[in-house]
Amino acid sequence: MQIAILDDYQNVSQKLADWRSLDDKATIKVFDKPLGDEDAVASALKGYDVIVCMRERTPIPASLIKRLQGLQLIITTGMRNRSIDMQAAHDQGITVCGTSGLGAPAGELAWALIISLMKNIPADDQSMRNGEWQPNIGRSLGGKTLSVIGLGKLGAYVAKIGLAFEMDVIAWSQNLTDERAAEVGVRRVTKEEALSEADIVTIQLVLSDRSRGLIGAPELALMKPSAFLVNTSRGPIVEEAALIDALQNKRIAGAGLDVFDVEPLPVSHPFRSLTNTILTPHTGYVTRENLIQMYTHAVEDITAFLDGNPVRVLEP
């Protein structure tokens, strides 16, 4: 059996899990760089029986699935992957399995970005290396208003940390109820209030047709000029052109971004040259502990599939 492990950017999959149990059953090829457009992906993956995907880094649409004759198993890290056409895989007789992760690393990164923005950490670090001393003034978290857009499991995690910092935490999403907000200990507000009252807006939503473009120019215009936007969910939830314009014209104070419309982010992208952004390369879920769990479960998924008893199967 031929196994392809995709988008292992740090080339760590073989070190973080025990793949030796598959030595006499399969050969493994690790791809540590993006494969390119669909034609390039189809060419690279021709003849493989198993594909292990790292989240949504390489889309697997119906058009690609039809070209991958002989493919038997797709594994995605995580238990949800909207870039895989589950129905097309099911129709072609391909099993799709997931893996679980550990903790809430994306929530941790959201807070790393929030604190870095409020405390000028990247700029102060650089100023120290340049021989300067205290060129900037930071901001306190206590007493500020944190607006959480999306109060699911991850949103609640982020909100509770805000409460620990003695912030006023408000929340909004399309289906949020007063009961859910009270359960987390925050105040439910309207979308307009969530944007206009906030000192920090953090996006904690799943990308869907309903959330795509949810934050555009009208929404950004509601934010205070002193407010920050943090997005560790998915890039297209925020309209990229509108955000670039707001940042370039200082209509908001800045943004902490881990996710982008196109990933990897092009070298010449405007985000890279803006001085009021803090950027990370979609590493919210990329922790050693999380990757160990994901790749270990991938081995388990393959083994169970070969034994005829697949586990963690995802249905259309």
C-alpha positions in Angstrom: 0.0 0.0 0.0 1.3 3.5 -0.9 0.7 6.2 1.7 1.2 9.9 1.0 1.6 12.3 3.9 0.8 15.8 2.7 2.0 19.3 3.8 4.3 18.1 6.6 6.0 21.6 6.6 8.3 20.9 9.5 9.0 17.3 8.2 8.2 15.9 11.7 5.5 13.3 11.0 7.9 10.3 11.0 9.5 11.5 14.3 6.3 12.3 16.3 4.5 9.0 15.8 5.5 5.3 15.5 5.0 4.4 11.9 7.1 1.2 12.2 4.0 -0.9 12.6 3.3 -0.3 8.9 6.7 -1.2 7.7 5.7 -4.6 6.3 2.3 -3.3 4.9 3.1 0.0 3.2 5.6 2.4 1.9 5.3 6.1 3.0 6.1 9.3 1.1 6.3 12.6 3.0 5.6 15.8 1.1 6.9 18.7 3.1 5.9 21.5 0.7 2.7 22.5 -1.0 2.1 20.5 -4.1 0.6 23.3 -6.2 -2.6 23.5 -8.3 -5.0 20.6 -8.8 -3.1 19.3 -11.9 0.1 19.2 -9.8 -1.6 17.5 -6.9 -3.2 14.9 -9.2 0.1 14.1 -10.8 2.0 13.9 -7.5 -0.7 11.6 -5.8 -1.3 9.3 -8.8 -1.2 5.7 -7.6 -1.5 6.3 -3.9 -3.9 4.2 -1.8 -3.9 6.4 1.3 -3.6 10.2 1.7 -3.0 11.8 5.1 -4.0 15.5 4.9 -2.9 18.2 7.3 -6.1 20.1 8.0 -7.1 22.1 4.9 -3.7 22.8 3.5 -4.4 20.8 0.3 -8.0 20.9 -0.8 -9.5 17.6 -2.0 -12.5 18.6 -4.1 -14.7 16.3 -6.2 -12.8 17.1 -9.4 -9.5 15.9 -7.8 -11.1 12.8 -6.2 -12.4 11.6 -9.6 -8.8 11.8 -10.9 -7.3 9.7 -8.0 -8.4 6.3 -9.2 -7.4 3.6 -6.7 -7.5 5.9 -3.7 -9.0 3.9 -0.8 -8.5 6.0 2.3 -8.3 9.7 3.1 -7.2 10.8 6.6 -7.6 14.3 7.8 -6.0 15.6 11.0 -9.0 16.9 13.0 -12.5 15.6 12.9 -13.7 18.1 10.4 -12.4 19.2 7.1 -14.5 21.4 4.8 -11.8 21.2 2.0 -12.5 17.5 1.4 -15.6 16.7 -0.6 -17.0 14.0 1.7 -19.9 13.1 -0.6 -17.6 12.7 -3.7 -15.3 10.5 -1.6 -18.2 8.4 -0.4 -19.6 8.0 -3.9 -16.2 6.8 -5.1 -16.0 4.2 -2.3 -13.3 6.1 -0.4 -13.3 5.9 3.4 -12.5 9.2 5.2 -11.2 9.1 8.8 -10.3 11.8 11.2 -8.0 12.3 14.2 -8.5 14.2 17.4 -6.3 16.9 18.8 -5.3 18.0 22.3 -6.4 21.0 24.3 -7.1 24.4 22.7 -3.9 25.5 21.1 -5.6 27.9 18.7 -7.2 29.7 21.7 -3.8 29.9 23.3 -2.4 31.5 20.1 -5.3 34.0 20.1 -4.2 35.1 23.5 -0.6 35.3 22.5 -1.6 37.6 19.7 -3.9 39.7 21.9 -1.2 40.2 24.5 1.5 40.9 21.9 -0.7 43.6 20.4 -1.6 45.2 23.7 2.0 45.1 25.1 3.9 45.9 21.9 6.0 42.8 22.4 7.4 42.3 18.8 8.2 46.0 18.5 9.8 46.2 22.0 11.8 43.1 21.4 13.2 44.7 18.2 13.8 48.0 19.9 15.9 46.3 22.6 18.0 44.6 19.9 18.5 48.0 18.3 19.8 49.5 21.6 16.7 51.4 22.5 14.9 51.6 25.8 11.1 52.0 26.3 10.1 53.7 23.0 6.5 52.4 23.3 3.7 52.5 25.8 1.7 49.3 26.3 -2.0 48.9 27.3 -3.6 47.2 30.2 -6.0 44.3 29.7 -8.0 44.8 32.9 -11.1 47.0 32.3 -10.9 46.7 28.5 -13.7 45.1 26.5 -13.1 41.8 24.7 -15.6 40.9 22.0 -15.7 37.2 21.1 -17.3 36.5 17.8 -18.5 32.9 18.2 -19.0 31.3 21.6 -18.6 27.7 20.9 -16.0 25.5 22.7 -13.0 27.5 21.5 -14.8 30.9 21.9 -15.8 30.0 25.5 -12.1 29.1 26.2 -10.9 32.5 25.0 -13.7 34.3 26.8 -12.9 32.7 30.2 -9.3 33.8 29.9 -10.5 37.4 29.2 -12.6 37.2 32.4 -9.5 36.0 34.3 -7.8 39.2 33.1 -10.8 41.2 34.6 -11.9 42.3 31.2 -15.5 43.1 30.2 -16.3 40.2 27.9 -19.1 40.4 25.4 -20.0 37.9 22.7 -22.0 37.6 19.5 -22.9 35.0 16.9 -25.9 34.4 14.7 -27.3 31.7 17.0 -26.0 32.8 20.4 -28.6 32.8 23.2 -28.7 34.6 26.5 -28.5 31.2 28.2 -25.3 30.2 26.5 -23.7 33.6 27.2 -24.7 33.3 30.8 -23.3 29.8 31.0 -19.9 31.1 30.0 -20.2 34.2 32.2 -20.3 36.8 29.4 -22.8 39.3 28.0 -24.6 38.7 24.7 -24.8 41.8 22.5 -25.8 42.6 18.9 -23.3 42.3 16.1 -23.0 46.1 15.9 -22.4 46.4 19.7 -19.8 43.5 19.5 -17.8 45.6 17.1 -18.4 49.2 18.3 -17.8 48.5 22.0 -14.7 46.3 21.7 -11.1 47.2 22.4 -10.3 43.7 21.0 -12.4 41.7 18.6 -11.4 38.0 18.3 -12.9 35.7 15.7 -13.7 32.2 16.9 -16.0 30.8 14.2 -15.9 27.9 11.8 -15.7 29.0 8.1 -19.0 28.3 6.3 -21.2 29.9 3.7 -22.8 31.9 6.5 -19.5 33.2 8.1 -17.6 33.8 4.9 -17.1 37.6 4.6 -18.8 38.2 7.9 -16.5 41.1 8.7 -16.2 43.5 5.9 -15.8 47.2 5.4 -19.1 48.2 7.1 -18.2 46.1 10.2 -14.6 47.3 10.4 -16.0 50.9 10.2 -17.9 50.2 13.4 -14.7 49.5 15.4 -12.9 52.1 17.4 -9.7 53.5 15.9 -7.9 52.2 19.0 -9.3 48.7 18.7 -7.5 45.5 17.5 -8.8 42.6 15.4 -7.5 39.1 16.0 -8.3 36.2 13.7 -7.0 32.6 14.4 -10.0 30.9 12.8 -10.1 31.2 9.0 -8.9 34.0 6.8 -12.0 34.4 4.5 -14.3 35.2 7.5 -12.8 38.7 7.3 -12.8 40.4 3.9 -9.1 40.7 3.2 -9.2 43.8 1.0 -11.3 45.7 3.5 -9.0 44.8 6.4 -5.9 45.8 4.4 -7.6 49.2 3.7 -8.6 49.7 7.4 -5.0 48.9 8.5 -3.3 51.0 5.9 -5.5 54.0 6.8 -5.3 53.4 10.6 -9.0 53.1 10.9 -8.3 50.4 13.4 -5.1 50.2 15.6 -3.9 46.9 14.3 -4.5 43.2 13.8 -3.1 39.8 14.9 -3.5 37.3 12.1 -2.8 33.6 12.0 -5.0 32.8 9.0 -5.2 34.1 5.4 -7.2 33.8 2.2 -4.2 32.2 0.4 -1.8 30.0 2.4 1.1 30.0 2.5 0.9 33.8 2.4 2.6 35.1 -0.7 5.9 36.8 -0.1 4.8 40.1 -1.6 1.4 40.2 0.2 0.6 43.7 1.8 0.1 42.1 5.2 3.8 41.5 5.4 4.7 45.1 5.0 2.1 46.7 7.4 3.6 47.9 10.6 0.4 47.5 12.6 0.1 43.7 12.2 1.4 40.7 14.0 1.5 37.7 11.8 1.9 34.0 12.4 1.9 31.3 9.7 -1.3 29.4 10.6 0.2 27.7 13.6 -2.7 27.9 16.0 -3.0 24.1 16.0 0.6 23.4 15.2 2.0 22.3 18.6 4.2 19.3 19.3 1.6 17.8 21.6 -1.2 18.2 19.0 0.9 16.8 16.1 1.9 13.8 18.2 -1.8 13.0 18.8 -2.8 13.6 15.2 -0.1 11.5 13.6 -0.5 8.8 16.2 -4.2 8.6 15.4 -3.4 8.6 11.6 -1.3 5.4 12.2 -4.2 3.9 14.1 -6.7 4.9 11.4 -4.5 3.2 8.7 -4.0 0.1 10.8 -7.7 -0.3 11.6 -8.6 0.3 7.9 -6.2 -2.5 6.8 -7.7 -4.8 9.5 -11.1 -4.1 8.0 -12.5 -2.2 11.0 -12.0 1.5 10.3 -12.2 3.9 13.2 -13.1 7.7 13.5 -14.9 7.4 10.2 -16.4 10.7 8.9 -19.6 10.6 7.0 -20.8 13.1 4.3 
